[in-house]
Amino acid sequence: QVQLVESGGGLVQAGDSLRLSCAASGRTISNYYMGWFRQAPGKEREFVARISRSGSTIIYADSVKGRFTISRDNAKNTIYLQMNSLKPEDTAVYYCAAGTVGTSVVSNYDSWGQGTQVTVSS
């Protein structure tokens, strides 16, 4: 499995931006579909965005479409999530994940990071 470490979370105000990073080690991410998920307190983990191995296919959850941008740099073994126009409802722990299938389903991802907290105040 690939090991994943997220960074870049923090406390921001509504309307601000954050950029999350997910650094991989152990294996090259070029072999994996990569995704970002989030989990708010008391809620199930939910899909945010995913990107294909080459980066040619990108899918977003409706709730973040137009505000968030997922990208990957296979040479750096890193993926990113640029989050703009943040809202209080974006508050959650954000996780990156790696899988061998292009899907938005949590259970189809094999490797997960430890998560990074994003808190958006109103």
Secondary structure as a PSIPRED ss2 file (coil, helix, strand):
# PSIPRED VFORMAT (PSIPRED V4.0)

   1 Q C   1.000  0.000  0.000
   2 V C   1.000  0.000  0.000
   3 Q E   0.000  0.000  1.000
   4 L E   0.000  0.000  1.000
   5 V E   0.000  0.000  1.000
   6 E E   0.000  0.000  1.000
   7 S E   0.000  0.000  1.000
   8 G C   1.000  0.000  0.000
   9 G C   1.000  0.000  0.000
  10 G E   0.000  0.000  1.000
  11 L E   0.000  0.000  1.000
  12 V E   0.000  0.000  1.000
  13 Q E   0.000  0.000  1.000
  14 A C   1.000  0.000  0.000
  15 G C   1.000  0.000  0.000
  16 D C   1.000  0.000  0.000
  17 S C   1.000  0.000  0.000
  18 L E   0.000  0.000  1.000
  19 R E   0.000  0.000  1.000
  20 L E   0.000  0.000  1.000
  21 S E   0.000  0.000  1.000
  22 C E   0.000  0.000  1.000
  23 A E   0.000  0.000  1.000
  24 A E   0.000  0.000  1.000
  25 S E   0.000  0.000  1.000
  26 G C   1.000  0.000  0.000
  27 R C   1.000  0.000  0.000
  28 T C   1.000  0.000  0.000
  29 I H   0.000  1.000  0.000
  30 S H   0.000  1.000  0.000
  31 N H   0.000  1.000  0.000
  32 Y C   1.000  0.000  0.000
  33 Y E   0.000  0.000  1.000
  34 M E   0.000  0.000  1.000
  35 G E   0.000  0.000  1.000
  36 W E   0.000  0.000  1.000
  37 F E   0.000  0.000  1.000
  38 R E   0.000  0.000  1.000
  39 Q E   0.000  0.000  1.000
  40 A C   1.000  0.000  0.000
  41 P C   1.000  0.000  0.000
  42 G C   1.000  0.000  0.000
  43 K C   1.000  0.000  0.000
  44 E C   1.000  0.000  0.000
  45 R C   1.000  0.000  0.000
  46 E E   0.000  0.000  1.000
  47 F E   0.000  0.000  1.000
  48 V E   0.000  0.000  1.000
  49 A E   0.000  0.000  1.000
  50 R E   0.000  0.000  1.000
  51 I E   0.000  0.000  1.000
  52 S C   1.000  0.000  0.000
  53 R C   1.000  0.000  0.000
  54 S C   1.000  0.000  0.000
  55 G C   1.000  0.000  0.000
  56 S C   1.000  0.000  0.000
  57 T C   1.000  0.000  0.000
  58 I E   0.000  0.000  1.000
  59 I E   0.000  0.000  1.000
  60 Y E   0.000  0.000  1.000
  61 A C   1.000  0.000  0.000
  62 D C   1.000  0.000  0.000
  63 S C   1.000  0.000  0.000
  64 V C   1.000  0.000  0.000
  65 K C   1.000  0.000  0.000
  66 G C   1.000  0.000  0.000
  67 R C   1.000  0.000  0.000
  68 F E   0.000  0.000  1.000
  69 T E   0.000  0.000  1.000
  70 I E   0.000  0.000  1.000
  71 S E   0.000  0.000  1.000
  72 R E   0.000  0.000  1.000
  73 D E   0.000  0.000  1.000
  74 N C   1.000  0.000  0.000
  75 A C   1.000  0.000  0.000
  76 K C   1.000  0.000  0.000
  77 N C   1.000  0.000  0.000
  78 T E   0.000  0.000  1.000
  79 I E   0.000  0.000  1.000
  80 Y E   0.000  0.000  1.000
  81 L E   0.000  0.000  1.000
  82 Q E   0.000  0.000  1.000
  83 M E   0.000  0.000  1.000
  84 N C   1.000  0.000  0.000
  85 S C   1.000  0.000  0.000
  86 L C   1.000  0.000  0.000
  87 K C   1.000  0.000  0.000
  88 P H   0.000  1.000  0.000
  89 E H   0.000  1.000  0.000
  90 D H   0.000  1.000  0.000
  91 T C   1.000  0.000  0.000
  92 A E   0.000  0.000  1.000
  93 V E   0.000  0.000  1.000
  94 Y E   0.000  0.000  1.000
  95 Y E   0.000  0.000  1.000
  96 C E   0.000  0.000  1.000
  97 A E   0.000  0.000  1.000
  98 A E   0.000  0.000  1.000
  99 G E   0.000  0.000  1.000
 100 T C   1.000  0.000  0.000
 101 V C   1.000  0.000  0.000
 102 G C   1.000  0.000  0.000
 103 T C   1.000  0.000  0.000
 104 S C   1.000  0.000  0.000
 105 V C   1.000  0.000  0.000
 106 V H   0.000  1.000  0.000
 107 S H   0.000  1.000  0.000
 108 N H   0.000  1.000  0.000
 109 Y C   1.000  0.000  0.000
 110 D C   1.000  0.000  0.000
 111 S E   0.000  0.000  1.000
 112 W E   0.000  0.000  1.000
 113 G C   1.000  0.000  0.000
 114 Q C   1.000  0.000  0.000
 115 G C   1.000  0.000  0.000
 116 T E   0.000  0.000  1.000
 117 Q E   0.000  0.000  1.000
 118 V E   0.000  0.000  1.000
 119 T E   0.000  0.000  1.000
 120 V E   0.000  0.000  1.000
 121 S E   0.000  0.000  1.000
 122 S C   1.000  0.000  0.000
